[in-house]
Amino acid sequence: MAYESLAAAFLQKKGYEILKRNYYSPHGEIDLIAKDGAYLVFVEVKYRADCRFGHPLETVDRRKQNRIRSAARRYLRESGWKEETACRFDVVGMLKDELIHIENAF
């Protein structure tokens, strides 16, 4: 969770409004949910101390993306957001002290 806090602080400096941290559903977890202008943004945060098992961004594979999408749909329904809400999926990868933010990652 410390890495999610670092990612949240980074996004807030970029003007994002953090709405929720660690949203859990039967479909999976969403690390951060934020507003960026007109977009509702679902953010996956991944940290690795080194690349021995691959870069952190590589861990957000199709299966993980599908879980996040399913959890996001449930969040939208539960939270009363309209179906036409503009949504985006971002990934924040951290490798040691390096932070990489990919908007609209999938």
Chimera marker file (.cmm) of the C-alpha trace (Angstrom):
<marker_set name="trace">
<marker id="1" x="0.000" y="0.000" z="0.000" r="1" g="1" b="0" radius="0.5"/>
<marker id="2" x="2.952" y="2.346" z="0.417" r="1" g="1" b="0" radius="0.5"/>
<marker id="3" x="3.494" y="2.227" z="-3.346" r="1" g="1" b="0" radius="0.5"/>
<marker id="4" x="-0.151" y="3.010" z="-3.982" r="1" g="1" b="0" radius="0.5"/>
<marker id="5" x="0.209" y="6.040" z="-1.709" r="1" g="1" b="0" radius="0.5"/>
<marker id="6" x="3.240" y="7.194" z="-3.708" r="1" g="1" b="0" radius="0.5"/>
<marker id="7" x="1.301" y="6.726" z="-6.941" r="1" g="1" b="0" radius="0.5"/>
<marker id="8" x="-1.692" y="8.613" z="-5.509" r="1" g="1" b="0" radius="0.5"/>
<marker id="9" x="0.524" y="11.531" z="-4.455" r="1" g="1" b="0" radius="0.5"/>
<marker id="10" x="2.131" y="11.587" z="-7.920" r="1" g="1" b="0" radius="0.5"/>
<marker id="11" x="-1.276" y="11.637" z="-9.622" r="1" g="1" b="0" radius="0.5"/>
<marker id="12" x="-2.580" y="14.350" z="-7.292" r="1" g="1" b="0" radius="0.5"/>
<marker id="13" x="0.375" y="16.533" z="-8.266" r="1" g="1" b="0" radius="0.5"/>
<marker id="14" x="-0.726" y="16.047" z="-11.880" r="1" g="1" b="0" radius="0.5"/>
<marker id="15" x="-4.209" y="17.309" z="-10.950" r="1" g="1" b="0" radius="0.5"/>
<marker id="16" x="-6.034" y="14.025" z="-10.417" r="1" g="1" b="0" radius="0.5"/>
<marker id="17" x="-8.618" y="13.802" z="-7.663" r="1" g="1" b="0" radius="0.5"/>
<marker id="18" x="-8.322" y="10.470" z="-5.844" r="1" g="1" b="0" radius="0.5"/>
<marker id="19" x="-11.835" y="9.153" z="-5.180" r="1" g="1" b="0" radius="0.5"/>
<marker id="20" x="-11.121" y="5.684" z="-3.790" r="1" g="1" b="0" radius="0.5"/>
<marker id="21" x="-8.219" y="3.457" z="-2.856" r="1" g="1" b="0" radius="0.5"/>
<marker id="22" x="-8.258" y="-0.331" z="-2.935" r="1" g="1" b="0" radius="0.5"/>
<marker id="23" x="-11.729" y="-0.995" z="-4.290" r="1" g="1" b="0" radius="0.5"/>
<marker id="24" x="-12.523" y="-4.695" z="-3.900" r="1" g="1" b="0" radius="0.5"/>
<marker id="25" x="-15.109" y="-6.665" z="-5.828" r="1" g="1" b="0" radius="0.5"/>
<marker id="26" x="-15.638" y="-10.367" z="-6.528" r="1" g="1" b="0" radius="0.5"/>
<marker id="27" x="-13.995" y="-9.692" z="-9.901" r="1" g="1" b="0" radius="0.5"/>
<marker id="28" x="-10.790" y="-8.263" z="-8.466" r="1" g="1" b="0" radius="0.5"/>
<marker id="29" x="-9.224" y="-5.162" z="-6.977" r="1" g="1" b="0" radius="0.5"/>
<marker id="30" x="-8.687" y="-1.680" z="-8.365" r="1" g="1" b="0" radius="0.5"/>
<marker id="31" x="-5.776" y="0.070" z="-6.681" r="1" g="1" b="0" radius="0.5"/>
<marker id="32" x="-6.890" y="3.675" z="-7.278" r="1" g="1" b="0" radius="0.5"/>
<marker id="33" x="-9.970" y="5.323" z="-8.718" r="1" g="1" b="0" radius="0.5"/>
<marker id="34" x="-9.572" y="8.973" z="-9.656" r="1" g="1" b="0" radius="0.5"/>
<marker id="35" x="-11.003" y="11.852" z="-11.666" r="1" g="1" b="0" radius="0.5"/>
<marker id="36" x="-8.862" y="13.475" z="-14.335" r="1" g="1" b="0" radius="0.5"/>
<marker id="37" x="-10.902" y="16.219" z="-15.939" r="1" g="1" b="0" radius="0.5"/>
<marker id="38" x="-13.931" y="14.576" z="-17.539" r="1" g="1" b="0" radius="0.5"/>
<marker id="39" x="-12.497" y="11.063" z="-17.109" r="1" g="1" b="0" radius="0.5"/>
<marker id="40" x="-13.087" y="8.560" z="-14.354" r="1" g="1" b="0" radius="0.5"/>
<marker id="41" x="-9.739" y="6.765" z="-14.188" r="1" g="1" b="0" radius="0.5"/>
<marker id="42" x="-9.106" y="3.255" z="-12.898" r="1" g="1" b="0" radius="0.5"/>
<marker id="43" x="-5.431" y="2.924" z="-11.977" r="1" g="1" b="0" radius="0.5"/>
<marker id="44" x="-3.390" y="-0.243" z="-11.548" r="1" g="1" b="0" radius="0.5"/>
<marker id="45" x="-0.175" y="0.215" z="-9.539" r="1" g="1" b="0" radius="0.5"/>
<marker id="46" x="2.705" y="-2.253" z="-9.918" r="1" g="1" b="0" radius="0.5"/>
<marker id="47" x="6.071" y="-2.188" z="-8.132" r="1" g="1" b="0" radius="0.5"/>
<marker id="48" x="9.226" y="-4.234" z="-8.652" r="1" g="1" b="0" radius="0.5"/>
<marker id="49" x="12.586" y="-3.857" z="-6.924" r="1" g="1" b="0" radius="0.5"/>
<marker id="50" x="14.318" y="-5.155" z="-10.060" r="1" g="1" b="0" radius="0.5"/>
<marker id="51" x="13.536" y="-6.665" z="-13.462" r="1" g="1" b="0" radius="0.5"/>
<marker id="52" x="14.394" y="-10.236" z="-12.503" r="1" g="1" b="0" radius="0.5"/>
<marker id="53" x="10.755" y="-11.222" z="-13.061" r="1" g="1" b="0" radius="0.5"/>
<marker id="54" x="10.082" y="-8.603" z="-15.728" r="1" g="1" b="0" radius="0.5"/>
<marker id="55" x="9.271" y="-4.926" z="-15.730" r="1" g="1" b="0" radius="0.5"/>
<marker id="56" x="6.299" y="-3.984" z="-13.530" r="1" g="1" b="0" radius="0.5"/>
<marker id="57" x="4.336" y="-2.772" z="-16.555" r="1" g="1" b="0" radius="0.5"/>
<marker id="58" x="4.585" y="-6.228" z="-18.122" r="1" g="1" b="0" radius="0.5"/>
<marker id="59" x="2.593" y="-7.765" z="-15.280" r="1" g="1" b="0" radius="0.5"/>
<marker id="60" x="-0.642" y="-6.086" z="-16.369" r="1" g="1" b="0" radius="0.5"/>
<marker id="61" x="-1.504" y="-8.784" z="-18.890" r="1" g="1" b="0" radius="0.5"/>
<marker id="62" x="-4.798" y="-9.402" z="-20.701" r="1" g="1" b="0" radius="0.5"/>
<marker id="63" x="-6.154" y="-11.514" z="-17.837" r="1" g="1" b="0" radius="0.5"/>
<marker id="64" x="-5.409" y="-8.758" z="-15.294" r="1" g="1" b="0" radius="0.5"/>
<marker id="65" x="-6.902" y="-6.144" z="-17.633" r="1" g="1" b="0" radius="0.5"/>
<marker id="66" x="-10.129" y="-8.156" z="-17.914" r="1" g="1" b="0" radius="0.5"/>
<marker id="67" x="-10.408" y="-8.423" z="-14.125" r="1" g="1" b="0" radius="0.5"/>
<marker id="68" x="-9.910" y="-4.683" z="-13.746" r="1" g="1" b="0" radius="0.5"/>
<marker id="69" x="-12.537" y="-3.969" z="-16.415" r="1" g="1" b="0" radius="0.5"/>
<marker id="70" x="-15.044" y="-6.253" z="-14.659" r="1" g="1" b="0" radius="0.5"/>
<marker id="71" x="-14.345" y="-4.628" z="-11.300" r="1" g="1" b="0" radius="0.5"/>
<marker id="72" x="-14.697" y="-1.185" z="-12.913" r="1" g="1" b="0" radius="0.5"/>
<marker id="73" x="-18.123" y="-2.077" z="-14.347" r="1" g="1" b="0" radius="0.5"/>
<marker id="74" x="-19.243" y="-3.188" z="-10.912" r="1" g="1" b="0" radius="0.5"/>
<marker id="75" x="-17.897" y="0.012" z="-9.334" r="1" g="1" b="0" radius="0.5"/>
<marker id="76" x="-19.807" y="2.112" z="-11.862" r="1" g="1" b="0" radius="0.5"/>
<marker id="77" x="-23.058" y="0.274" z="-11.084" r="1" g="1" b="0" radius="0.5"/>
<marker id="78" x="-22.579" y="0.377" z="-7.297" r="1" g="1" b="0" radius="0.5"/>
<marker id="79" x="-21.537" y="4.013" z="-7.217" r="1" g="1" b="0" radius="0.5"/>
<marker id="80" x="-24.307" y="5.342" z="-9.439" r="1" g="1" b="0" radius="0.5"/>
<marker id="81" x="-22.148" y="6.611" z="-12.294" r="1" g="1" b="0" radius="0.5"/>
<marker id="82" x="-23.986" y="6.966" z="-15.574" r="1" g="1" b="0" radius="0.5"/>
<marker id="83" x="-23.356" y="4.409" z="-18.295" r="1" g="1" b="0" radius="0.5"/>
<marker id="84" x="-21.980" y="7.097" z="-20.610" r="1" g="1" b="0" radius="0.5"/>
<marker id="85" x="-19.313" y="8.207" z="-18.090" r="1" g="1" b="0" radius="0.5"/>
<marker id="86" x="-15.983" y="8.629" z="-19.867" r="1" g="1" b="0" radius="0.5"/>
<marker id="87" x="-13.600" y="6.076" z="-18.344" r="1" g="1" b="0" radius="0.5"/>
<marker id="88" x="-9.926" y="5.335" z="-18.773" r="1" g="1" b="0" radius="0.5"/>
<marker id="89" x="-7.526" y="2.689" z="-17.512" r="1" g="1" b="0" radius="0.5"/>
<marker id="90" x="-4.066" y="3.882" z="-16.469" r="1" g="1" b="0" radius="0.5"/>
<marker id="91" x="-1.082" y="1.954" z="-15.140" r="1" g="1" b="0" radius="0.5"/>
<marker id="92" x="1.593" y="3.267" z="-12.810" r="1" g="1" b="0" radius="0.5"/>
<marker id="93" x="4.713" y="1.123" z="-12.826" r="1" g="1" b="0" radius="0.5"/>
<marker id="94" x="7.461" y="1.598" z="-10.277" r="1" g="1" b="0" radius="0.5"/>
<marker id="95" x="10.919" y="0.144" z="-10.633" r="1" g="1" b="0" radius="0.5"/>
<marker id="96" x="13.047" y="1.070" z="-7.634" r="1" g="1" b="0" radius="0.5"/>
<marker id="97" x="12.869" y="4.900" z="-7.648" r="1" g="1" b="0" radius="0.5"/>
<marker id="98" x="11.560" y="5.218" z="-11.216" r="1" g="1" b="0" radius="0.5"/>
<marker id="99" x="7.858" y="5.904" z="-11.682" r="1" g="1" b="0" radius="0.5"/>
<marker id="100" x="6.229" y="5.470" z="-15.093" r="1" g="1" b="0" radius="0.5"/>
<marker id="101" x="2.632" y="6.571" z="-15.684" r="1" g="1" b="0" radius="0.5"/>
<marker id="102" x="0.857" y="5.291" z="-18.773" r="1" g="1" b="0" radius="0.5"/>
<marker id="103" x="-2.468" y="6.969" z="-19.477" r="1" g="1" b="0" radius="0.5"/>
<marker id="104" x="-5.086" y="4.947" z="-21.347" r="1" g="1" b="0" radius="0.5"/>
<marker id="105" x="-2.862" y="1.864" z="-21.021" r="1" g="1" b="0" radius="0.5"/>
<marker id="106" x="-5.611" y="-0.539" z="-22.124" r="1" g="1" b="0" radius="0.5"/>
<link id1="1" id2="2" r="1" g="1" b="0" radius="0.2"/>
<link id1="2" id2="3" r="1" g="1" b="0" radius="0.2"/>
<link id1="3" id2="4" r="1" g="1" b="0" radius="0.2"/>
<link id1="4" id2="5" r="1" g="1" b="0" radius="0.2"/>
<link id1="5" id2="6" r="1" g="1" b="0" radius="0.2"/>
<link id1="6" id2="7" r="1" g="1" b="0" radius="0.2"/>
<link id1="7" id2="8" r="1" g="1" b="0" radius="0.2"/>
<link id1="8" id2="9" r="1" g="1" b="0" radius="0.2"/>
<link id1="9" id2="10" r="1" g="1" b="0" radius="0.2"/>
<link id1="10" id2="11" r="1" g="1" b="0" radius="0.2"/>
<link id1="11" id2="12" r="1" g="1" b="0" radius="0.2"/>
<link id1="12" id2="13" r="1" g="1" b="0" radius="0.2"/>
<link id1="13" id2="14" r="1" g="1" b="0" radius="0.2"/>
<link id1="14" id2="15" r="1" g="1" b="0" radius="0.2"/>
<link id1="15" id2="16" r="1" g="1" b="0" radius="0.2"/>
<link id1="16" id2="17" r="1" g="1" b="0" radius="0.2"/>
<link id1="17" id2="18" r="1" g="1" b="0" radius="0.2"/>
<link id1="18" id2="19" r="1" g="1" b="0" radius="0.2"/>
<link id1="19" id2="20" r="1" g="1" b="0" radius="0.2"/>
<link id1="20" id2="21" r="1" g="1" b="0" radius="0.2"/>
<link id1="21" id2="22" r="1" g="1" b="0" radius="0.2"/>
<link id1="22" id2="23" r="1" g="1" b="0" radius="0.2"/>
<link id1="23" id2="24" r="1" g="1" b="0" radius="0.2"/>
<link id1="24" id2="25" r="1" g="1" b="0" radius="0.2"/>
<link id1="25" id2="26" r="1" g="1" b="0" radius="0.2"/>
<link id1="26" id2="27" r="1" g="1" b="0" radius="0.2"/>
<link id1="27" id2="28" r="1" g="1" b="0" radius="0.2"/>
<link id1="28" id2="29" r="1" g="1" b="0" radius="0.2"/>
<link id1="29" id2="30" r="1" g="1" b="0" radius="0.2"/>
<link id1="30" id2="31" r="1" g="1" b="0" radius="0.2"/>
<link id1="31" id2="32" r="1" g="1" b="0" radius="0.2"/>
<link id1="32" id2="33" r="1" g="1" b="0" radius="0.2"/>
<link id1="33" id2="34" r="1" g="1" b="0" radius="0.2"/>
<link id1="34" id2="35" r="1" g="1" b="0" radius="0.2"/>
<link id1="35" id2="36" r="1" g="1" b="0" radius="0.2"/>
<link id1="36" id2="37" r="1" g="1" b="0" radius="0.2"/>
<link id1="37" id2="38" r="1" g="1" b="0" radius="0.2"/>
<link id1="38" id2="39" r="1" g="1" b="0" radius="0.2"/>
<link id1="39" id2="40" r="1" g="1" b="0" radius="0.2"/>
<link id1="40" id2="41" r="1" g="1" b="0" radius="0.2"/>
<link id1="41" id2="42" r="1" g="1" b="0" radius="0.2"/>
<link id1="42" id2="43" r="1" g="1" b="0" radius="0.2"/>
<link id1="43" id2="44" r="1" g="1" b="0" radius="0.2"/>
<link id1="44" id2="45" r="1" g="1" b="0" radius="0.2"/>
<link id1="45" id2="46" r="1" g="1" b="0" radius="0.2"/>
<link id1="46" id2="47" r="1" g="1" b="0" radius="0.2"/>
<link id1="47" id2="48" r="1" g="1" b="0" radius="0.2"/>
<link id1="48" id2="49" r="1" g="1" b="0" radius="0.2"/>
<link id1="49" id2="50" r="1" g="1" b="0" radius="0.2"/>
<link id1="50" id2="51" r="1" g="1" b="0" radius="0.2"/>
<link id1="51" id2="52" r="1" g="1" b="0" radius="0.2"/>
<link id1="52" id2="53" r="1" g="1" b="0" radius="0.2"/>
<link id1="53" id2="54" r="1" g="1" b="0" radius="0.2"/>
<link id1="54" id2="55" r="1" g="1" b="0" radius="0.2"/>
<link id1="55" id2="56" r="1" g="1" b="0" radius="0.2"/>
<link id1="56" id2="57" r="1" g="1" b="0" radius="0.2"/>
<link id1="57" id2="58" r="1" g="1" b="0" radius="0.2"/>
<link id1="58" id2="59" r="1" g="1" b="0" radius="0.2"/>
<link id1="59" id2="60" r="1" g="1" b="0" radius="0.2"/>
<link id1="60" id2="61" r="1" g="1" b="0" radius="0.2"/>
<link id1="61" id2="62" r="1" g="1" b="0" radius="0.2"/>
<link id1="62" id2="63" r="1" g="1" b="0" radius="0.2"/>
<link id1="63" id2="64" r="1" g="1" b="0" radius="0.2"/>
<link id1="64" id2="65" r="1" g="1" b="0" radius="0.2"/>
<link id1="65" id2="66" r="1" g="1" b="0" radius="0.2"/>
<link id1="66" id2="67" r="1" g="1" b="0" radius="0.2"/>
<link id1="67" id2="68" r="1" g="1" b="0" radius="0.2"/>
<link id1="68" id2="69" r="1" g="1" b="0" radius="0.2"/>
<link id1="69" id2="70" r="1" g="1" b="0" radius="0.2"/>
<link id1="70" id2="71" r="1" g="1" b="0" radius="0.2"/>
<link id1="71" id2="72" r="1" g="1" b="0" radius="0.2"/>
<link id1="72" id2="73" r="1" g="1" b="0" radius="0.2"/>
<link id1="73" id2="74" r="1" g="1" b="0" radius="0.2"/>
<link id1="74" id2="75" r="1" g="1" b="0" radius="0.2"/>
<link id1="75" id2="76" r="1" g="1" b="0" radius="0.2"/>
<link id1="76" id2="77" r="1" g="1" b="0" radius="0.2"/>
<link id1="77" id2="78" r="1" g="1" b="0" radius="0.2"/>
<link id1="78" id2="79" r="1" g="1" b="0" radius="0.2"/>
<link id1="79" id2="80" r="1" g="1" b="0" radius="0.2"/>
<link id1="80" id2="81" r="1" g="1" b="0" radius="0.2"/>
<link id1="81" id2="82" r="1" g="1" b="0" radius="0.2"/>
<link id1="82" id2="83" r="1" g="1" b="0" radius="0.2"/>
<link id1="83" id2="84" r="1" g="1" b="0" radius="0.2"/>
<link id1="84" id2="85" r="1" g="1" b="0" radius="0.2"/>
<link id1="85" id2="86" r="1" g="1" b="0" radius="0.2"/>
<link id1="86" id2="87" r="1" g="1" b="0" radius="0.2"/>
<link id1="87" id2="88" r="1" g="1" b="0" radius="0.2"/>
<link id1="88" id2="89" r="1" g="1" b="0" radius="0.2"/>
<link id1="89" id2="90" r="1" g="1" b="0" radius="0.2"/>
<link id1="90" id2="91" r="1" g="1" b="0" radius="0.2"/>
<link id1="91" id2="92" r="1" g="1" b="0" radius="0.2"/>
<link id1="92" id2="93" r="1" g="1" b="0" radius="0.2"/>
<link id1="93" id2="94" r="1" g="1" b="0" radius="0.2"/>
<link id1="94" id2="95" r="1" g="1" b="0" radius="0.2"/>
<link id1="95" id2="96" r="1" g="1" b="0" radius="0.2"/>
<link id1="96" id2="97" r="1" g="1" b="0" radius="0.2"/>
<link id1="97" id2="98" r="1" g="1" b="0" radius="0.2"/>
<link id1="98" id2="99" r="1" g="1" b="0" radius="0.2"/>
<link id1="99" id2="100" r="1" g="1" b="0" radius="0.2"/>
<link id1="100" id2="101" r="1" g="1" b="0" radius="0.2"/>
<link id1="101" id2="102" r="1" g="1" b="0" radius="0.2"/>
<link id1="102" id2="103" r="1" g="1" b="0" radius="0.2"/>
<link id1="103" id2="104" r="1" g="1" b="0" radius="0.2"/>
<link id1="104" id2="105" r="1" g="1" b="0" radius="0.2"/>
<link id1="105" id2="106" r="1" g="1" b="0" radius="0.2"/>
</marker_set>
